Amino acid sequence: MKRAPLLVFAGTVAGFIGVLSFNARPAPLTPPASGTGGDPGRAAATTPLGPVGPGAIRTAVGASEQFGYGILDVKVTVSGTRITDVSVPTLEVAEYTSQQICGQAIPLLRSEVLTAQSARIDAVSGATFTSEAYAASLQAALDALHMK
């Protein structure tokens, strides 16, 4: 019976060492390999989807933006001078919680863009970094399309 305190002490020490050796920093993020135009600092070239003219449907992918918890880029589709669709083709996050936050924030940001018809949108509360990266990538895509 004298061994019980020794086992409890040894278990406590082993648990303490395990906690100290745990590294809480997220894994380093790497930019997406392809599909975003290569250079993370630039927007991808526009793609006309129909006849070129005032009512032409064009798309562009904004620059890959690194934010506090991951990387994202925004793809915008315009018809003439009207934004008709916005999506996020690349979203890489470091942890599950960030994925959940982005999953809730991105549809709200998309709705804001389609309503505002510009990159001047309100940030989503609780997703400030995601909102800022989304707006920056969106603006880069709009710049590539020569939109406001």
C-alpha positions, 0 to 999 in steps of 0.5 A: 500500500505504500506504493500508491502515493508513489504511483500518483506522484509519478502519474502527476509528473508524467502528466505535467511533462506532457502538458509542458511539452504540448506546443499550442502554436498552429502549424505554419500556413503555406500559400495555396499551390495553384488556382489563385494566379500564382503570386499571392500578392496579385489578383489573377487575370480576368476571364471573359465568359461571353462576348466582350462588351458592356454586358459581358460576364467577367470573373477575377480571383483576388490576391490570396490574403493571409489573416490571423488564422489562415489564407483565403482568396475571393472570386468575383463575377460581374456582368457589366458593372454589376457584381453577380456572384462572389465565392471563396475558392481557396480557404485554408485555416489552421484550426477547427474553430477558425473553420467554423467562424469562417463558415458562418462569416463568409455567407454574411460577407457574400450577402453584404457584397451583393447588397453593397455592390462594392468591397466597402462592406461591414465586418462580421462581428467575431470574424474581424480578421476574416472580414478584412482579408475577404474585403482586401482580396475582393478589392484586388479582384475588383481592381483586376476587373477595373471596377470600383 
